[in-house]
Amino acid sequence: MKYYLGIDIGATKTAALITDENGNPLGTGQGGPGNHETVGFEGMEKAMGEALSGAISNANIRIEDIEGAGFGIGGYDWPAEETIMRASINNIGLKAPFKMVNDVTLGLLAGTSEGWGVAVVSGTGCNCRGWDREHIREGRVTGYGTLMGEGAGASELIYRAMQVIGYSWSKRIPPTALGDVFVKHFNARNLEDLIEGYTNGYYQIGAESAPLIFQTAEQGDSTACGLVQWAGTELGELANAVIRQLNFETLEIEIALIGSMFKSGEMLIGPMRETVHALAPKAKLIPAEVKPVIGAVLLGMEASGLKLSNEERTKVKAVLA
């Protein structure tokens, strides 16, 4: 029996999974936040160690029994970080060969049928990565959201919504129902109080409020509809950037759509698809509710040299799902 390890290292938790070569789950473990940008590399090592220890204990195997491991690392954004990332993984005592990627790539591995193409994440934030068939060439955006002009996760959508609500209050644009919806939701006295509280920090209006925009759009408010259209177009442009980098324009590629924003359905996905198809008409957008740690296990199998056929990959993913 051969054993494979996947670890998904995120900003809120770290998840580990051990399987056999058929994808049968044998043990899971969980650690704390592991993103080095918030907990440092010592915190990252601690979170990985906790998750690994739990998974090994549950699987009732030794660390030496693991054939290959895959790591999806939140905050692993630049090549300059590779050396210290590898050192941190080596410090947890793993003996097996391993591969490590940005955590978005785990969604690509698990969310597409053949483990290549493009993955677009739109949850609290947004990101986009792509891989070619051979997993040699990678395409990407920065993943830094508003700072780098990349939209649109829920945070970026709210940021833009509050801007247009401010425009409405100052009469730069006509009134929008969004103002009334937000005033009511946050129990503000009026629109001026809402904006004063938002800018002074006593109304905490963040990503969790994004569903208000979709609800208002569904009721026909033109400003809310425009915001959703903007978000879908921006997400399409993220995908298009990666498509250009990888020369995917003429290929039948899959684009995995990952994250809570895509639960809004065609309202958001429609303008995204239109934007993508203007560049890559054969692309197929696939909403993918997948656990990233599944992608990490598939990466671990790849690190060991195990070559899965498409049929075997599909079977492993089905078992793990």
MARNU-266726 format. One record per residue (C-alpha): residue in one letter; x, y, z. Coordinates in steps of 0.2 Angstrom, whole numbers. Example, Ala and Ser with C-alpha at 12.3 -4.5 7.8 and 13.67 -1.06 7.14 Angstrom:
REM MARNU-266726
- A_62_-22_39
- S_68_-5_36
//
This chain:
REM MARNU-266726
- M_0_0_0
- K_6_17_-5
- Y_1_33_5
- Y_0_51_-1
- L_-1_67_9
- G_-10_84_4
- I_-9_99_15
- D_-19_115_12
- I_-11_130_21
- G_-23_144_23
- A_-26_161_32
- T_-39_153_45
- K_-34_135_46
- T_-22_121_39
- A_-30_105_33
- A_-21_88_30
- L_-27_73_21
- I_-18_56_19
- T_-25_44_6
- D_-19_28_-3
- E_-15_27_-22
- N_-34_24_-25
- G_-39_40_-17
- N_-47_31_-2
- P_-45_44_13
- L_-36_36_28
- G_-33_51_39
- T_-36_69_42
- G_-29_82_53
- Q_-31_101_56
- G_-19_115_62
- G_-21_133_65
- P_-18_148_53
- G_-3_145_42
- N_-1_160_30
- H_16_166_34
- E_10_184_30
- T_0_184_46
- V_8_171_57
- G_26_171_51
- F_36_155_45
- E_37_148_63
- G_18_149_64
- M_17_141_47
- E_28_126_52
- K_17_124_68
- A_1_124_59
- M_8_111_46
- G_15_100_60
- E_-1_100_69
- A_-11_95_54
- L_2_82_49
- S_2_74_66
- G_-16_72_66
- A_-17_65_49
- I_-4_52_53
- S_-11_47_69
- N_-29_45_61
- A_-21_35_47
- N_-11_24_59
- I_5_25_48
- R_22_32_50
- I_29_48_42
- E_41_37_33
- D_27_28_24
- I_22_43_14
- E_27_42_-4
- G_24_59_-10
- A_16_76_-3
- G_8_91_-10
- F_7_108_-2
- G_-5_122_-7
- I_2_138_2
- G_-8_153_5
- G_3_168_3
- Y_16_159_-8
- D_16_173_-21
- W_34_175_-27
- P_48_165_-33
- A_60_173_-20
- E_50_164_-6
- E_53_147_-13
- T_69_143_-3
- I_62_148_14
- M_45_139_10
- R_55_123_6
- A_65_125_22
- S_49_127_32
- I_42_111_25
- N_58_101_28
- N_57_106_46
- I_42_96_49
- G_51_80_46
- L_44_74_30
- K_55_61_21
- A_45_60_5
- P_47_71_-11
- F_35_85_-12
- K_28_99_-23
- M_22_116_-17
- V_11_128_-26
- N_0_144_-22
- D_-16_138_-14
- V_-26_144_-29
- T_-18_130_-40
- L_-25_117_-28
- G_-42_122_-35
- L_-36_120_-52
- L_-30_103_-49
- A_-46_97_-41
- G_-58_108_-50
- T_-54_104_-68
- S_-56_87_-76
- E_-38_85_-81
- G_-29_96_-69
- W_-24_110_-81
- G_-32_125_-87
- V_-37_141_-77
- A_-44_143_-59
- V_-52_159_-54
- V_-56_162_-36
- S_-69_175_-30
- G_-73_174_-12
- T_-68_187_1
- G_-54_191_-11
- C_-50_186_-28
- N_-36_177_-38
- C_-32_168_-54
- R_-19_155_-59
- G_-16_143_-73
- W_-6_128_-78
- D_-2_120_-95
- R_-5_102_-98
- E_13_97_-92
- H_13_108_-77
- I_28_117_-83
- R_22_134_-88
- E_11_144_-75
- G_1_160_-78
- R_-5_171_-64
- V_-11_188_-58
- T_-4_196_-42
- G_-18_191_-31
- Y_-17_208_-22
- G_-35_214_-26
- T_-38_233_-25
- L_-20_237_-22
- M_-16_231_-39
- G_-32_235_-47
- E_-38_217_-48
- G_-56_213_-45
- A_-67_206_-40
- G_-70_197_-24
- A_-83_202_-11
- S_-71_214_-3
- E_-68_223_-19
- L_-86_223_-24
- I_-91_231_-7
- Y_-77_244_-9
- R_-84_249_-26
- A_-102_248_-19
- M_-98_260_-5
- Q_-90_272_-18
- V_-105_273_-29
- I_-116_275_-13
- G_-105_290_-9
- Y_-107_296_-27
- S_-126_295_-25
- W_-126_304_-8
- S_-116_318_-15
- K_-127_318_-31
- R_-113_314_-43
- I_-125_300_-49
- P_-143_298_-47
- P_-150_289_-31
- T_-148_270_-30
- A_-158_258_-20
- L_-142_252_-13
- G_-141_267_-1
- D_-158_263_7
- V_-154_244_8
- F_-137_247_17
- V_-145_261_28
- K_-158_248_34
- H_-146_233_35
- F_-134_243_47
- N_-148_252_56
- A_-140_269_51
- R_-151_285_54
- N_-149_290_35
- L_-137_289_21
- E_-126_303_28
- D_-124_293_44
- L_-120_277_35
- I_-106_286_25
- E_-99_295_41
- G_-99_278_51
- Y_-91_269_36
- T_-77_281_34
- N_-74_283_53
- G_-75_264_56
- Y_-90_262_67
- Y_-100_254_54
- Q_-90_239_48
- I_-96_236_31
- G_-85_222_23
- A_-86_207_12
- E_-100_198_21
- S_-112_212_15
- A_-109_207_-3
- P_-126_197_-4
- L_-135_214_-2
- I_-128_220_-19
- F_-134_204_-28
- Q_-151_205_-19
- T_-153_223_-24
- A_-148_219_-42
- E_-161_205_-43
- Q_-174_218_-39
- G_-169_228_-54
- D_-159_243_-47
- S_-148_248_-61
- T_-133_253_-51
- A_-133_236_-42
- C_-134_228_-59
- G_-120_238_-65
- L_-109_233_-50
- V_-112_214_-53
- Q_-109_217_-72
- W_-92_225_-67
- A_-88_211_-55
- G_-91_198_-69
- T_-81_207_-82
- E_-67_210_-70
- L_-66_191_-66
- G_-66_187_-84
- E_-52_199_-87
- L_-42_190_-74
- A_-45_174_-83
- N_-40_182_-99
- A_-24_188_-93
- V_-19_171_-88
- I_-25_164_-105
- R_-14_176_-114
- Q_1_171_-104
- L_-1_153_-107
- N_-7_155_-126
- F_-23_146_-122
- E_-34_157_-134
- T_-38_144_-146
- L_-39_129_-134
- E_-54_120_-127
- I_-49_124_-109
- E_-58_123_-93
- I_-60_137_-81
- A_-64_132_-63
- L_-74_145_-54
- I_-70_144_-35
- G_-77_153_-20
- S_-93_160_-13
- M_-96_174_-25
- F_-100_161_-39
- K_-115_155_-29
- S_-124_170_-36
- G_-125_160_-52
- E_-128_167_-70
- M_-129_185_-64
- L_-111_185_-61
- I_-105_171_-72
- G_-114_177_-88
- P_-104_193_-90
- M_-88_184_-85
- R_-91_171_-99
- E_-95_184_-112
- T_-78_193_-107
- V_-69_176_-108
- H_-77_170_-124
- A_-72_186_-133
- L_-54_180_-131
- A_-55_161_-129
- P_-72_156_-137
- K_-69_137_-133
- A_-67_140_-115
- K_-79_131_-103
- L_-83_139_-86
- I_-86_126_-73
- P_-92_131_-55
- A_-82_120_-44
- E_-86_117_-26
- V_-70_107_-21
- K_-60_105_-6
- P_-43_112_-10
- V_-34_98_0
- I_-40_86_-13
- G_-29_95_-25
- A_-15_94_-13
- V_-16_75_-13
- L_-16_75_-32
- L_-1_86_-31
- G_7_74_-19
- M_4_59_-31
- E_12_69_-45
- A_27_73_-34
- S_30_55_-31
- G_31_51_-50
- L_14_43_-50
- K_5_46_-67
- L_-14_46_-66
- S_-24_43_-82
- N_-39_55_-84
- E_-50_40_-79
- E_-39_37_-63
- R_-39_55_-59
- T_-58_56_-60
- K_-60_41_-49
- V_-48_47_-36
- K_-57_64_-35
- A_-74_55_-34
- V_-69_45_-20
- L_-62_60_-10
- A_-77_70_-14
//
